[in-house]
């Protein structure tokens, strides 16, 4: 019978877990506070600790530290309903066996604890991860906690990473986070959108080109992979690479050598590769549209980013984050009215986090009384540029909105069009009428 210290300040959760785990054969000692937990840890060593993170003046991270200090072989599993990249990294660095997001299934907790016991019995070493700085990732849902856990483990390595997720889920944010928290952080991070570069130009974009190698090549051009030497190359939308170039990319991944167009010799480069795709590469392989051997080279560690519609509890966390960001940027003091939250949380967000970000940026600028209400959100979601007014014509109101956005963006028409949710040529057409 394994002795286990359960630290949980919620009485109902503590009672449920204690009863369940005792029925599963554990000898449970329960503590309702950090003080009680410290007292129990001081009185006798525990081989296994299951603790909530947010307790009182001290946290589960303090419990983790004390448990490990008292018994370095103690296996600690942490639980929380407010997961973040920072707490996962701190838990990993401190030697936690695992990190579980609430709410959870009791069977999942049991599985984690049994794995912890097996690892302890086998004397598996739980390696400490490097300390990672604060991230820009927002979300405490269970799917995001799993992403954080993978990031904390893969970031310090040089392994190739494949990031999959729908458009707007934040694949480049994840790639930059991996780079920033790796041993290559001081070196270049070079991104390229493989889907936006013509197939005929992608080779020179990645590998470079020598003067005279093609019409218009009037000088030597360094490719992205060489520019990223000692750093990280981010190949976005790698699923859009045409089959003819896939073999050349495969050879680079195998040999880590590049040969610029027109060059007679190849040269070595030391670069970490992170790839991303909004398409399912497994499916493309089955359809014969993506080389299986290239997929295996890229798919060393895969991170799947959940769409925003599957983690609605994170929507307002993100919305407030973006609101604060744009209030600071534009010198505004916009706030959410309570009526806005249900509308934001119920929307399907086909454009995911990027769509939410652009919406909040626009609403921050256009909020007339410094409040974002349900009708403002609903109107902005249904119509890119729309307003209604009894005293003013629709055209006048629209012109006022456009001028306000242009003022906020210092006249940057491309950015203004994005915030307004219209094409740039549409903005030019509207400006011509103002």
C-alpha positions as a Markdown table, in Angstrom:
| # | Residue | x | y | z |
|---|---|---|---|---|
| 1 | Unk | 0.0 | 0.0 | 0.0 |
| 2 | Unk | 1.5 | 3.3 | -1.2 |
| 3 | Unk | 1.4 | 6.2 | 1.2 |
| 4 | Unk | 0.3 | 9.4 | -0.4 |
| 5 | Unk | 0.0 | 13.0 | 0.9 |
| 6 | Unk | -3.0 | 14.8 | -0.6 |
| 7 | Unk | -2.9 | 18.6 | -0.4 |
| 8 | Unk | -6.2 | 20.3 | -1.4 |
| 9 | Unk | -8.0 | 23.3 | 0.1 |
| 10 | Unk | -11.3 | 22.5 | -1.5 |
| 11 | Unk | -13.1 | 20.3 | 1.0 |
| 12 | Unk | -15.4 | 18.5 | -1.6 |
| 13 | Unk | -12.5 | 17.8 | -3.9 |
| 14 | Unk | -10.3 | 16.6 | -1.0 |
| 15 | Unk | -13.0 | 14.3 | 0.3 |
| 16 | Unk | -13.7 | 12.8 | -3.2 |
| 17 | Unk | -10.1 | 12.2 | -4.0 |
| 18 | Unk | -9.3 | 10.7 | -0.5 |
| 19 | Unk | -12.2 | 8.3 | -0.8 |
| 20 | Unk | -11.5 | 7.3 | -4.3 |
| 21 | Unk | -7.7 | 6.8 | -3.8 |
| 22 | Unk | -8.2 | 4.8 | -0.6 |
| 23 | Unk | -10.6 | 2.5 | -2.5 |
| 24 | Unk | -7.8 | 2.1 | -5.1 |
| 25 | Unk | -5.4 | 0.9 | -2.4 |
| 26 | Unk | -3.6 | 4.1 | -1.4 |
| 27 | Unk | -2.9 | 5.1 | 2.2 |
| 28 | Unk | -4.0 | 8.8 | 2.0 |
| 29 | Unk | -3.0 | 11.5 | 4.4 |
| 30 | Unk | -5.0 | 14.7 | 3.6 |
| 31 | Unk | -4.0 | 18.3 | 4.3 |
| 32 | Unk | -6.3 | 21.2 | 3.8 |
| 33 | Unk | -3.6 | 23.9 | 3.8 |
| 34 | Unk | 0.1 | 24.4 | 3.1 |
| 35 | Unk | 0.9 | 24.7 | 6.8 |
| 36 | Unk | -0.7 | 21.3 | 7.4 |
| 37 | Unk | 1.2 | 19.8 | 4.5 |
| 38 | Unk | 4.5 | 21.2 | 5.7 |
| 39 | Unk | 3.8 | 19.7 | 9.1 |
| 40 | Unk | 3.1 | 16.3 | 7.7 |
| 41 | Unk | 6.2 | 16.4 | 5.4 |
| 42 | Unk | 8.3 | 17.3 | 8.4 |
| 43 | Unk | 7.0 | 14.4 | 10.5 |
| 44 | Unk | 7.6 | 11.6 | 8.0 |
| 45 | Unk | 8.8 | 11.2 | 4.4 |
| 46 | Unk | 6.2 | 10.5 | 1.7 |
| 47 | Unk | 6.9 | 8.6 | -1.5 |
| 48 | Unk | 4.1 | 10.3 | -3.3 |
| 49 | Unk | 2.4 | 13.7 | -3.1 |
| 50 | Unk | -0.7 | 15.0 | -5.0 |
| 51 | Unk | -1.1 | 18.7 | -4.5 |
| 52 | Unk | -3.2 | 21.6 | -5.8 |
| 53 | Unk | -1.1 | 24.5 | -6.9 |
| 54 | Unk | -3.2 | 27.5 | -5.6 |
| 55 | Unk | -3.6 | 27.0 | -1.9 |
| 56 | Unk | -3.1 | 30.0 | 0.4 |
| 57 | Unk | 0.0 | 32.1 | 1.2 |
| 58 | Unk | 2.1 | 29.3 | -0.2 |
| 59 | Unk | 1.5 | 27.2 | -3.3 |
| 60 | Unk | 1.8 | 23.7 | -4.6 |
| 61 | Unk | 5.2 | 24.7 | -6.0 |
| 62 | Unk | 6.3 | 25.3 | -2.4 |
| 63 | Unk | 4.9 | 21.9 | -1.5 |
| 64 | Unk | 6.9 | 20.4 | -4.4 |
| 65 | Unk | 10.1 | 22.1 | -3.2 |
| 66 | Unk | 9.7 | 20.9 | 0.4 |
| 67 | Unk | 8.7 | 17.4 | -0.6 |
| 68 | Unk | 11.8 | 17.1 | -2.8 |
| 69 | Unk | 14.0 | 18.6 | 0.0 |
| 70 | Unk | 12.7 | 16.1 | 2.5 |
| 71 | Unk | 12.8 | 13.1 | 0.1 |
| 72 | Unk | 14.6 | 13.6 | -3.3 |
| 73 | Unk | 12.9 | 10.4 | -4.6 |
| 74 | Unk | 9.4 | 11.7 | -3.8 |
| 75 | Unk | 7.1 | 11.8 | -6.8 |
| 76 | Unk | 5.0 | 14.9 | -6.9 |
| 77 | Unk | 1.9 | 15.4 | -9.1 |
| 78 | Unk | 0.4 | 19.0 | -9.2 |
| 79 | Unk | -3.2 | 19.9 | -10.0 |
| 80 | Unk | -4.7 | 23.3 | -11.0 |
| 81 | Unk | -7.7 | 24.9 | -12.6 |
| 82 | Unk | -5.6 | 27.9 | -13.6 |
| 83 | Unk | -2.8 | 26.4 | -15.7 |
| 84 | Unk | -0.2 | 28.6 | -17.3 |
| 85 | Unk | 3.1 | 28.2 | -19.2 |
| 86 | Unk | 5.0 | 29.7 | -16.2 |
| 87 | Unk | 3.6 | 27.3 | -13.6 |
| 88 | Unk | 4.1 | 24.2 | -15.8 |
| 89 | Unk | 7.7 | 25.3 | -16.4 |
| 90 | Unk | 8.3 | 25.9 | -12.7 |
| 91 | Unk | 6.8 | 22.6 | -11.9 |
| 92 | Unk | 8.9 | 20.8 | -14.4 |
| 93 | Unk | 12.0 | 22.6 | -13.3 |
| 94 | Unk | 11.3 | 21.7 | -9.7 |
| 95 | Unk | 11.1 | 18.0 | -10.6 |
| 96 | Unk | 7.3 | 17.4 | -10.6 |
| 97 | Unk | 6.4 | 14.1 | -12.1 |
| 98 | Unk | 3.3 | 15.5 | -13.9 |
| 99 | Unk | 0.9 | 18.4 | -14.0 |
| 100 | Unk | -2.8 | 17.9 | -14.3 |
| 101 | Unk | -5.4 | 20.4 | -15.3 |
| 102 | Unk | -8.8 | 20.6 | -13.5 |
| 103 | Unk | -11.4 | 19.4 | -14.0 |
| 104 | Unk | -10.1 | 15.9 | -14.5 |
| 105 | Unk | -11.4 | 12.3 | -14.5 |
| 106 | Unk | -10.6 | 10.3 | -11.4 |
| 107 | Unk | -9.3 | 7.5 | -13.7 |
| 108 | Unk | -6.9 | 10.0 | -15.2 |
| 109 | Unk | -5.5 | 10.9 | -11.8 |
| 110 | Unk | -5.2 | 7.2 | -10.9 |
| 111 | Unk | -3.3 | 6.6 | -14.2 |
| 112 | Unk | -0.8 | 9.4 | -13.5 |
| 113 | Unk | -0.2 | 8.2 | -9.9 |
| 114 | Unk | 0.4 | 4.7 | -11.0 |
| 115 | Unk | 2.9 | 5.9 | -13.6 |
| 116 | Unk | 4.6 | 7.9 | -10.9 |
| 117 | Unk | 4.9 | 4.8 | -8.7 |
| 118 | Unk | 6.3 | 2.8 | -11.6 |
| 119 | Unk | 8.8 | 5.5 | -12.4 |
| 120 | Unk | 9.9 | 5.7 | -8.8 |
| 121 | Unk | 10.3 | 2.0 | -8.5 |
| 122 | Unk | 12.4 | 1.9 | -11.6 |
| 123 | Unk | 14.6 | 4.7 | -10.3 |
| 124 | Unk | 13.9 | 6.8 | -13.4 |
| 125 | Unk | 15.5 | 10.2 | -13.1 |
| 126 | Unk | 13.2 | 13.1 | -13.7 |
| 127 | Unk | 15.4 | 15.6 | -15.5 |
| 128 | Unk | 15.1 | 19.3 | -14.6 |
| 129 | Unk | 14.3 | 21.6 | -17.4 |
| 130 | Unk | 15.9 | 25.0 | -17.9 |
| 131 | Unk | 14.1 | 28.0 | -16.6 |
| 132 | Unk | 12.0 | 29.5 | -19.3 |
| 133 | Unk | 11.1 | 33.2 | -19.3 |
| 134 | Unk | 7.5 | 34.4 | -19.2 |
| 135 | Unk | 5.6 | 33.4 | -22.3 |
| 136 | Unk | 3.0 | 35.2 | -24.5 |
| 137 | Unk | 0.7 | 32.2 | -24.5 |
| 138 | Unk | -2.6 | 32.7 | -22.8 |
| 139 | Unk | -4.9 | 29.9 | -21.6 |
| 140 | Unk | -5.4 | 27.6 | -18.7 |
| 141 | Unk | -7.6 | 24.9 | -20.3 |
| 142 | Unk | -6.6 | 21.3 | -20.2 |
| 143 | Unk | -5.6 | 21.2 | -23.9 |
| 144 | Unk | -3.3 | 24.2 | -23.4 |
| 145 | Unk | -1.7 | 22.7 | -20.3 |
| 146 | Unk | -0.7 | 19.7 | -22.4 |
| 147 | Unk | 0.8 | 22.1 | -24.9 |
| 148 | Unk | 2.8 | 23.9 | -22.2 |
| 149 | Unk | 4.1 | 20.5 | -20.9 |
| 150 | Unk | 5.4 | 19.6 | -24.3 |
| 151 | Unk | 6.9 | 23.0 | -24.8 |
| 152 | Unk | 8.7 | 22.9 | -21.5 |
| 153 | Unk | 10.4 | 19.6 | -22.5 |
| 154 | Unk | 11.2 | 20.2 | -26.1 |
| 155 | Unk | 12.4 | 23.9 | -25.9 |
| 156 | Unk | 15.9 | 23.2 | -24.4 |
| 157 | Unk | 16.6 | 20.6 | -27.1 |
| 158 | Unk | 17.6 | 20.9 | -30.7 |
| 159 | Unk | 15.1 | 18.4 | -32.0 |
| 160 | Unk | 12.9 | 19.2 | -35.0 |
| 161 | Unk | 9.4 | 20.1 | -34.1 |
| 162 | Unk | 6.2 | 20.0 | -36.2 |
| 163 | Unk | 3.4 | 22.3 | -35.1 |
| 164 | Unk | -0.1 | 21.5 | -36.5 |
| 165 | Unk | -3.2 | 23.6 | -36.0 |
| 166 | Unk | -5.9 | 25.6 | -37.8 |
| 167 | Unk | -5.1 | 29.0 | -39.2 |
| 168 | Unk | -4.9 | 31.6 | -36.4 |
| 169 | Unk | -4.1 | 29.2 | -33.5 |
| 170 | Unk | -0.7 | 30.7 | -32.9 |
| 171 | Unk | 1.8 | 28.4 | -34.6 |
| 172 | Unk | 4.4 | 31.1 | -35.1 |
| 173 | Unk | 4.0 | 32.2 | -31.5 |
| 174 | Unk | 4.8 | 28.7 | -30.4 |
| 175 | Unk | 7.7 | 28.5 | -32.7 |
| 176 | Unk | 9.2 | 31.7 | -31.4 |
| 177 | Unk | 8.6 | 30.6 | -27.8 |
| 178 | Unk | 10.5 | 27.4 | -28.5 |
| 179 | Unk | 13.4 | 29.4 | -30.0 |
| 180 | Unk | 13.4 | 32.0 | -27.3 |
| 181 | Unk | 13.7 | 29.3 | -24.6 |
| 182 | Unk | 16.4 | 27.2 | -26.3 |
| 183 | Unk | 20.1 | 27.4 | -26.3 |
| 184 | Unk | 19.9 | 29.2 | -29.6 |
| 185 | Unk | 17.9 | 32.2 | -28.3 |
| 186 | Unk | 20.6 | 34.7 | -28.9 |
| 187 | Unk | 20.9 | 33.7 | -32.6 |
| 188 | Unk | 18.5 | 34.4 | -35.5 |
| 189 | Unk | 14.9 | 33.2 | -35.8 |
| 190 | Unk | 14.1 | 33.2 | -39.5 |
| 191 | Unk | 10.5 | 32.5 | -40.6 |
| 192 | Unk | 9.2 | 31.9 | -44.1 |
| 193 | Unk | 5.6 | 31.2 | -45.2 |
| 194 | Unk | 6.2 | 28.4 | -47.7 |
| 195 | Unk | 2.6 | 28.7 | -48.9 |
| 196 | Unk | 3.0 | 32.3 | -50.0 |
| 197 | Unk | 6.3 | 31.9 | -51.9 |
| 198 | Unk | 6.0 | 30.7 | -55.5 |
| 199 | Unk | 7.4 | 27.2 | -56.0 |
| 200 | Unk | 10.0 | 28.6 | -58.5 |
| 201 | Unk | 11.3 | 31.0 | -55.9 |
| 202 | Unk | 11.2 | 28.8 | -52.8 |
| 203 | Unk | 14.5 | 27.1 | -53.5 |
| 204 | Unk | 16.4 | 30.5 | -53.7 |
| 205 | Unk | 14.4 | 31.8 | -50.7 |
| 206 | Unk | 15.6 | 28.9 | -48.5 |
| 207 | Unk | 19.0 | 27.9 | -50.0 |
| 208 | Unk | 20.1 | 31.3 | -51.5 |
| 209 | Unk | 21.4 | 32.1 | -55.0 |
| 210 | Unk | 24.6 | 33.2 | -56.6 |
| 211 | Unk | 24.9 | 36.2 | -58.9 |
| 212 | Unk | 23.8 | 35.3 | -62.4 |
| 213 | Unk | 22.0 | 32.1 | -61.4 |
| 214 | Unk | 18.8 | 33.4 | -62.9 |
| 215 | Unk | 17.5 | 36.4 | -64.6 |
| 216 | Unk | 17.7 | 39.4 | -62.4 |
| 217 | Unk | 20.1 | 37.8 | -59.9 |
| 218 | Unk | 22.6 | 40.7 | -59.9 |
| 219 | Unk | 24.2 | 39.8 | -56.6 |
| 220 | Unk | 24.8 | 36.8 | -54.3 |
| 221 | Unk | 21.8 | 36.2 | -52.1 |
| 222 | Unk | 21.9 | 34.5 | -48.7 |
| 223 | Unk | 19.0 | 32.0 | -48.2 |
| 224 | Unk | 16.9 | 31.8 | -45.1 |
| 225 | Unk | 18.6 | 28.6 | -43.9 |
| 226 | Unk | 22.0 | 30.2 | -44.0 |
| 227 | Unk | 20.7 | 33.4 | -42.4 |
| 228 | Unk | 19.4 | 31.3 | -39.5 |
| 229 | Unk | 22.8 | 29.6 | -39.0 |
| 230 | Unk | 23.2 | 28.7 | -35.2 |
| 231 | Unk | 19.6 | 29.7 | -34.8 |
| 232 | Unk | 16.2 | 28.5 | -35.8 |
| 233 | Unk | 14.4 | 28.3 | -39.2 |
| 234 | Unk | 10.6 | 28.3 | -39.0 |
| 235 | Unk | 9.0 | 26.8 | -42.1 |
| 236 | Unk | 5.3 | 27.8 | -41.9 |
| 237 | Unk | 2.7 | 26.1 | -44.0 |
| 238 | Unk | 5.1 | 23.3 | -45.0 |
| 239 | Unk | 2.2 | 21.3 | -46.3 |
| 240 | Unk | 2.0 | 23.7 | -49.3 |
| 241 | Unk | 5.4 | 22.8 | -50.5 |
| 242 | Unk | 5.2 | 21.2 | -54.0 |
| 243 | Unk | 6.4 | 17.6 | -54.4 |
| 244 | Unk | 9.3 | 18.6 | -56.6 |
| 245 | Unk | 10.9 | 20.6 | -53.9 |
| 246 | Unk | 10.0 | 18.2 | -51.0 |
| 247 | Unk | 12.9 | 16.0 | -52.0 |
| 248 | Unk | 15.4 | 18.9 | -51.7 |
| 249 | Unk | 14.1 | 19.8 | -48.3 |
| 250 | Unk | 14.4 | 16.2 | -47.2 |
| 251 | Unk | 18.1 | 16.1 | -48.3 |
| 252 | Unk | 18.8 | 19.3 | -46.4 |
| 253 | Unk | 17.2 | 17.8 | -43.2 |
| 254 | Unk | 19.3 | 14.6 | -43.7 |
| 255 | Unk | 22.7 | 16.3 | -44.5 |
| 256 | Unk | 22.2 | 19.8 | -43.0 |
| 257 | Unk | 23.9 | 21.2 | -46.1 |
| 258 | Unk | 22.7 | 23.8 | -48.5 |
| 259 | Unk | 23.8 | 24.6 | -52.1 |
| 260 | Unk | 22.7 | 28.0 | -53.3 |
| 261 | Unk | 21.4 | 28.2 | -56.9 |
| 262 | Unk | 24.4 | 28.5 | -59.2 |
| 263 | Unk | 26.9 | 27.4 | -56.6 |
| 264 | Unk | 29.4 | 24.6 | -57.3 |
| 265 | Unk | 29.7 | 23.4 | -53.7 |
| 266 | Unk | 27.5 | 22.7 | -50.8 |
| 267 | Unk | 28.1 | 24.1 | -47.3 |
| 268 | Unk | 27.1 | 23.0 | -43.9 |
| 269 | Unk | 24.7 | 25.0 | -41.7 |
| 270 | Unk | 23.8 | 24.5 | -38.1 |
| 271 | Unk | 20.1 | 25.3 | -37.8 |
| 272 | Unk | 17.2 | 24.0 | -35.9 |
| 273 | Unk | 14.1 | 23.5 | -38.0 |
| 274 | Unk | 10.5 | 24.1 | -36.7 |
| 275 | Unk | 7.8 | 23.4 | -39.3 |
| 276 | Unk | 4.1 | 24.2 | -39.1 |
| 277 | Unk | 1.0 | 23.3 | -41.1 |
| 278 | Unk | -2.7 | 24.1 | -41.0 |
| 279 | Unk | -3.2 | 20.9 | -43.0 |
| 280 | Unk | -3.1 | 17.4 | -41.6 |
| 281 | Unk | 0.2 | 16.1 | -43.0 |
| 282 | Unk | -0.8 | 12.5 | -42.2 |
| 283 | Unk | -3.7 | 12.9 | -44.6 |
| 284 | Unk | -1.5 | 14.5 | -47.2 |
| 285 | Unk | 0.8 | 11.5 | -47.0 |
| 286 | Unk | -2.0 | 9.1 | -47.5 |
| 287 | Unk | -3.2 | 11.1 | -50.5 |
| 288 | Unk | 0.3 | 11.0 | -52.0 |
| 289 | Unk | 0.7 | 14.8 | -51.8 |
| 290 | Unk | 3.4 | 14.8 | -49.2 |
| 291 | Unk | 6.5 | 12.6 | -49.0 |
| 292 | Unk | 6.3 | 10.1 | -46.2 |
| 293 | Unk | 10.0 | 10.2 | -45.6 |
| 294 | Unk | 9.9 | 14.0 | -45.3 |
| 295 | Unk | 7.0 | 13.8 | -42.9 |
| 296 | Unk | 9.0 | 11.4 | -40.7 |
| 297 | Unk | 11.9 | 13.9 | -40.7 |
| 298 | Unk | 9.7 | 16.8 | -39.6 |
| 299 | Unk | 7.5 | 14.8 | -37.2 |
| 300 | Unk | 10.1 | 14.2 | -34.5 |
| 301 | Unk | 8.0 | 16.0 | -31.9 |
| 302 | Unk | 4.5 | 17.1 | -32.9 |
| 303 | Unk | 2.6 | 19.8 | -31.1 |
| 304 | Unk | -1.1 | 20.1 | -31.9 |
| 305 | Unk | -2.7 | 23.4 | -31.1 |
| 306 | Unk | -6.3 | 23.3 | -30.2 |
| 307 | Unk | -8.8 | 25.5 | -32.0 |
| 308 | Unk | -10.3 | 28.3 | -29.8 |
| 309 | Unk | -13.8 | 26.9 | -30.1 |
| 310 | Unk | -12.6 | 23.8 | -28.1 |
| 311 | Unk | -11.4 | 26.0 | -25.2 |
| 312 | Unk | -14.0 | 28.6 | -24.6 |
| 313 | Unk | -12.9 | 29.1 | -21.1 |
| 314 | Unk | -9.8 | 30.8 | -22.4 |
| 315 | Unk | -11.7 | 33.3 | -24.6 |
| 316 | Unk | -12.1 | 36.0 | -22.0 |
| 317 | Unk | -8.5 | 35.5 | -20.7 |
| 318 | Unk | -7.3 | 36.2 | -24.2 |
| 319 | Unk | -9.8 | 39.0 | -24.8 |
| 320 | Unk | -8.6 | 40.8 | -21.6 |
| 321 | Unk | -4.9 | 40.2 | -22.6 |
| 322 | Unk | -5.5 | 41.8 | -26.0 |
| 323 | Unk | -7.6 | 44.6 | -24.6 |
| 324 | Unk | -4.8 | 45.6 | -22.1 |
| 325 | Unk | -2.2 | 45.3 | -25.0 |
| 326 | Unk | -4.1 | 47.7 | -27.3 |
| 327 | Unk | -5.1 | 50.1 | -24.5 |
| 328 | Unk | -1.4 | 50.5 | -23.8 |
| 329 | Unk | -0.6 | 50.8 | -27.5 |
| 330 | Unk | -3.2 | 53.4 | -28.4 |
| 331 | Unk | -3.5 | 55.2 | -25.1 |
| 332 | Unk | -7.1 | 54.2 | -24.6 |
| 333 | Unk | -9.0 | 53.1 | -21.4 |
| 334 | Unk | -11.5 | 50.7 | -23.0 |
| 335 | Unk | -13.2 | 48.1 | -20.8 |
| 336 | Unk | -15.6 | 45.2 | -21.3 |
| 337 | Unk | -19.2 | 45.6 | -20.3 |
| 338 | Unk | -20.4 | 42.3 | -18.6 |
| 339 | Unk | -22.7 | 41.7 | -21.5 |
| 340 | Unk | -19.8 | 41.2 | -23.9 |
| 341 | Unk | -18.5 | 38.0 | -22.4 |
| 342 | Unk | -21.4 | 35.7 | -23.4 |
| 343 | Unk | -21.2 | 36.8 | -27.0 |
| 344 | Unk | -17.4 | 36.4 | -27.2 |
| 345 | Unk | -17.5 | 33.0 | -25.5 |
| 346 | Unk | -20.4 | 31.6 | -27.7 |
| 347 | Unk | -18.8 | 32.6 | -31.0 |
| 348 | Unk | -17.2 | 29.7 | -33.0 |
| 349 | Unk | -14.1 | 31.7 | -33.9 |
| 350 | Unk | -13.3 | 30.2 | -37.3 |
| 351 | Unk | -10.2 | 32.4 | -37.4 |
| 352 | Unk | -9.2 | 31.3 | -33.9 |
| 353 | Unk | -6.9 | 33.5 | -31.7 |
| 354 | Unk | -5.8 | 35.7 | -34.6 |
| 355 | Unk | -9.5 | 36.6 | -35.4 |
| 356 | Unk | -10.1 | 37.4 | -31.7 |
| 357 | Unk | -7.0 | 39.5 | -31.5 |
| 358 | Unk | -8.0 | 41.6 | -34.5 |
| 359 | Unk | -11.5 | 42.0 | -33.3 |
| 360 | Unk | -10.4 | 43.3 | -29.9 |
| 361 | Unk | -7.9 | 45.7 | -31.5 |
| 362 | Unk | -10.7 | 47.1 | -33.6 |
| 363 | Unk | -13.2 | 47.3 | -30.7 |
| 364 | Unk | -10.5 | 49.0 | -28.5 |
| 365 | Unk | -10.1 | 51.8 | -31.0 |
| 366 | Unk | -13.7 | 52.2 | -31.9 |
| 367 | Unk | -15.4 | 52.0 | -28.5 |
| 368 | Unk | -17.2 | 55.4 | -28.3 |
| 369 | Unk | -17.8 | 55.5 | -24.5 |
| 370 | Unk | -14.8 | 53.3 | -23.5 |
| 371 | Unk | -17.1 | 50.3 | -23.1 |
| 372 | Unk | -17.3 | 47.2 | -25.3 |
| 373 | Unk | -20.9 | 45.8 | -25.1 |
| 374 | Unk | -22.6 | 42.8 | -26.5 |
| 375 | Unk | -24.1 | 44.7 | -29.4 |
| 376 | Unk | -20.7 | 46.1 | -30.3 |
| 377 | Unk | -19.2 | 42.6 | -30.4 |
| 378 | Unk | -22.1 | 41.1 | -32.3 |
| 379 | Unk | -22.1 | 44.0 | -34.9 |
| 380 | Unk | -18.3 | 43.7 | -35.4 |
| 381 | Unk | -18.6 | 40.0 | -35.9 |
| 382 | Unk | -21.4 | 40.2 | -38.4 |
| 383 | Unk | -20.2 | 43.2 | -40.4 |
| 384 | Unk | -16.5 | 44.3 | -40.9 |
| 385 | Unk | -17.4 | 48.0 | -41.1 |
| 386 | Unk | -20.9 | 48.8 | -39.9 |
| 387 | Unk | -22.5 | 51.4 | -37.7 |
| 388 | Unk | -26.0 | 52.8 | -37.1 |
| 389 | Unk | -26.9 | 56.3 | -36.0 |
| 390 | Unk | -30.1 | 58.3 | -35.9 |
| 391 | Unk | -28.3 | 61.7 | -36.2 |
| 392 | Unk | -25.6 | 60.7 | -38.7 |
| 393 | Unk | -25.7 | 58.9 | -42.1 |
| 394 | Unk | -24.1 | 55.5 | -42.3 |
| 395 | Unk | -21.5 | 56.9 | -44.7 |
| 396 | Unk | -20.5 | 59.6 | -42.3 |
| 397 | Unk | -20.3 | 57.2 | -39.4 |
| 398 | Unk | -18.2 | 54.8 | -41.5 |
| 399 | Unk | -15.9 | 57.6 | -42.5 |
| 400 | Unk | -15.5 | 58.6 | -38.9 |
| 401 | Unk | -14.5 | 55.0 | -37.9 |
| 402 | Unk | -12.0 | 54.8 | -40.7 |
| 403 | Unk | -10.4 | 58.1 | -39.7 |
| 404 | Unk | -10.2 | 57.0 | -36.1 |
| 405 | Unk | -8.4 | 53.7 | -37.0 |
| 406 | Unk | -6.0 | 55.5 | -39.4 |
| 407 | Unk | -5.2 | 57.9 | -36.7 |
| 408 | Unk | -4.6 | 55.1 | -34.2 |
| 409 | Unk | -2.3 | 53.3 | -36.7 |
| 410 | Unk | -0.4 | 56.5 | -37.6 |
| 411 | Unk | -1.7 | 56.3 | -41.2 |
| 412 | Unk | -0.7 | 52.7 | -41.8 |
| 413 | Unk | -3.4 | 51.7 | -44.4 |
| 414 | Unk | -2.5 | 48.0 | -44.5 |
| 415 | Unk | -2.9 | 47.7 | -40.7 |
| 416 | Unk | -6.0 | 49.9 | -40.7 |
| 417 | Unk | -7.6 | 47.6 | -43.3 |
| 418 | Unk | -6.8 | 44.6 | -41.2 |
| 419 | Unk | -8.3 | 46.1 | -38.1 |
| 420 | Unk | -11.4 | 47.2 | -39.9 |
| 421 | Unk | -11.8 | 43.7 | -41.4 |
| 422 | Unk | -11.7 | 44.8 | -45.1 |
| 423 | Unk | -9.4 | 44.5 | -48.0 |
| 424 | Unk | -6.8 | 47.2 | -48.5 |
| 425 | Unk | -8.2 | 48.0 | -52.0 |
| 426 | Unk | -11.7 | 48.4 | -50.3 |
| 427 | Unk | -10.1 | 50.9 | -47.9 |
| 428 | Unk | -8.6 | 52.9 | -50.7 |
| 429 | Unk | -11.9 | 53.0 | -52.4 |
| 430 | Unk | -13.6 | 54.3 | -49.3 |
| 431 | Unk | -10.9 | 56.8 | -48.6 |
| 432 | Unk | -11.4 | 58.2 | -52.1 |
| 433 | Unk | -15.0 | 59.0 | -51.3 |
| 434 | Unk | -14.2 | 60.8 | -48.0 |
